[in-house]
Amino acid sequence: MSNMYDVFIIGSGPGGEGAAMACAKEGRKVAVCDNFSLVGGSNTHKGTIPSKALRHASQLLLDNKLIEGVTFTKLIRETEQIIRKQVELRHSFYTRNQVDLLIGRAKFINANTIEVTEPSGLKKKYSAGTFIIATGSRPYHPPDVDFSHPRIVDSDKLLQIKDEFRTLSIYGAGVIGCEYASIFRGLSVKVNLINTRNQLLSFLDDEIIDALGYHLRENGVIIRHGEEYEKVVADDKGVTIYLKSNKQIRSDYLLWAQGRTGNSQNMGLEELGITPDARGSIAVNSNYQTVVPHIYAVGDVIGYPSLASAAYDQGRFAARHINFGTDSDLKTLDIPTGIYTLPEISSIGFNERELTEKKIPYEVGHSFFRHLARAQITGRTTGMLKILFHRESLEILGIHCFGYEASEIIHIGQAVMSQKGEGNSIMYFINNTFNYPTMAEAYRVAALNGFNRVELSRRHGQ
């Protein structure tokens, strides 16, 4: 194994993997370093994969009313099998593409040299012409909360709980908080969801936010908006969170889900002139270059949108710039949001609030799942598809979906929105025949619903 590389990547999560594969396929000598012996990063071991596997099990339990005899720890064992398969698959990608895998903690010695401290304590130096930081992020820990106590967990440690529990408080109602609230309610755990803001997931369309809040409450989740903690006290039997509103909430465990911090500390970045912000995020330009042009950063360590899908694409785009000098054209608005609550949510493009602020004339087309034959056949009648489009050009401006497999359904709309000119229009859905019965038919129904509203206005001279 050489100590000199064309590209040296720190982190084996989606961003690091995307960059490594793209660089290796262009004949570059690539190394990937991770301080965990199994590839995949937090995405595979602590975040996306295990939580979504647990969510799937929770969905099946809800669908079939099979709560009796099913335990949380049993479901965790099943997710471990999925993680193992993912690790084997991802490891094979590196091996097949002749990417060297290094295990240890990486730190910059200078702008072209990395020192890796192996688990044994042995230090080795490696040099490269280009570096990519893809170290991801970790849950944010306020200093006055004792995370060493076994009853206080973050999203990284939640799935390591070994005993069964009946009650859970979740502090933070962002994506992670809402996902776990619906997952554990599906497992018959009593859930308190404490939101520091006055609305759930305010970046979503208001109609979707209302639907999510309704269904969480309908399933028994207690949501408390506009609350802040005063202190957290844990003992051998549970946790009490004291709120500034003088409420006291007691539960078996507390899940802290209030933000994340980029993994950028103790890497020698500041000495190179790369200074992360207060949340550990590294600033980059549109090509994912830091202030040191041959050092790139991708994924959660650069902050928003902090999605596994976006991280992988960012890695590929950074590699494209390294390989060919090609400028990035990855736009945040083009990236769909997938939120794996029960039911799940997905959206792309603008929401109604944003279009109103921009004073763009738009119309809305709805399709409610309860009216679709496929949804009636499968029993998946909760949910809707919502299309926002320009009243004059009929260009699609945003798509929002709430319901079973929303994160799959959204990609049909994404494909049409990516078309240029007249190709991006609700007329695509009106003029093309869809298989029947399918959930995809929701697009035709929603497009006709909105188009008929526009036509009615035109006939009346409005």
Steps between C-alpha positions, in 0.01 A plus 500: 500500500650830386522811717437728200160547337331714241190540718475443876146484642417525869175319577331196342137616516294590190706812418833320528374199308356709216827690462718188529313305234500791253872570546605135489307436179707774334820317587600709799676340795257541789509437875204519737568538872241441773545469875243219506605158374178441304426721199180694454526781752219612731256460210541122510577435867312763700263699282314443177525123454424379856227756563326426170524124560342553841235722343412230247449250781285752686291556187440126461394475864254785459361353178447153643429586865783264601628686804460206740822302543712739294771679698720798426817299560384232256448762232845646570653156435323490166639842404851376584468238227412771248798711611731201457378447143546870423858495635588194289355664189673834555833335581481311171469831312835620639671166438374471144615852415843452665446771761727464804311496831683641801374471857584779742460863596618741228659839567664749265870557569522747216300578186624184322564257784265299721596318816285197583496370857407132481298325777827356636639852542742465209526818291555499125532788255342517155526764230263587216438765240133537593299437817128459562358541851186287536495447874127550550339629819395390846213595733541834674560473878431804719757512781242496783344165402669184629528275196711252695185392682350188335146643514593805289573406139546664163412353160841328484446317830125444487525172314749368755238485777485140622182500710134542417345835592145635508547877488731731302542877498652653188650848530507654155232463234712520188521221244670255739263579787186463287622178340577332831177629656294318238724191502481445876130580515460220246680276750243596770745723688340810654674800343534863610628713209637831631534766231704815567319670210132574443460273198625161385754498216438858393692454172216282369179611334246614762239248388749215541603632843137500611450146373811375681395660828150357469621144436761507776235608748248255357752221566544615859815716492478791745648808330603802705586808290704803602675335794858529625677295762617642832689191614511124454520264797552125457502214750508121484134472400447787258547861399317818597527798269412830664362757255516879531119501491511321840397166350675182613500203263605158623586204277712185492744655253573840350602526135685825432436595137583870494735557208830359382865605495747449215790262571776750428679534834860396570580455130759775469269706278542832678877492442426484127266798514183287491287612795173310564207698642348458848317185391810345343392566140767568236435773243541398134438657159265361234763239403540388865845656534603647835713815523791267420410410139639144497312411819132427442218426746167324437204357692375585847828668598409792270150532653171537313330300355661220707348215300669170412377533141640852471832394656552228239430744217724764657781243509447420133489866402816577695668208321380632166667833574820321604500273196386736226481851646123489444302751704221364721139546400344327801223729628344454842153558356550197272557266797185328629437490873410160645369482857429150624223563746188281503361589248806633320550837335687609190519826312693683232498860382315792655224488758195730508651734759810557286300560182277748682804691630645509147162620363499225238149429363440134570222246522463181702404152384406237757459125490386328818612140534161390632358565152757283317410142412848370579494660846157351568622155392810511720336682790755786476235770483664756730677776313501728201703633209513873446632674187576874495524648150514837325151621407606626156783276376379191694864438600532275805642701791477252785373154591408387849396151601378359830420130532628149446814491279496877449878493461459266200203680344682837502756386241240488223437870548871568539567351157240724335617810689854446373386540138567832331245736350154360423609154615461615860124541505198341664387419144742206505281336762179592323604386151672172590337171595588350838473137601178432689469442787824661628603761752665686212150580377493759779698730269233490230222561754686790663593657165141486377376638830726805472454547124121497530522772763710716267263440208198590713664830595582577138144434386378747757754758389696497823 
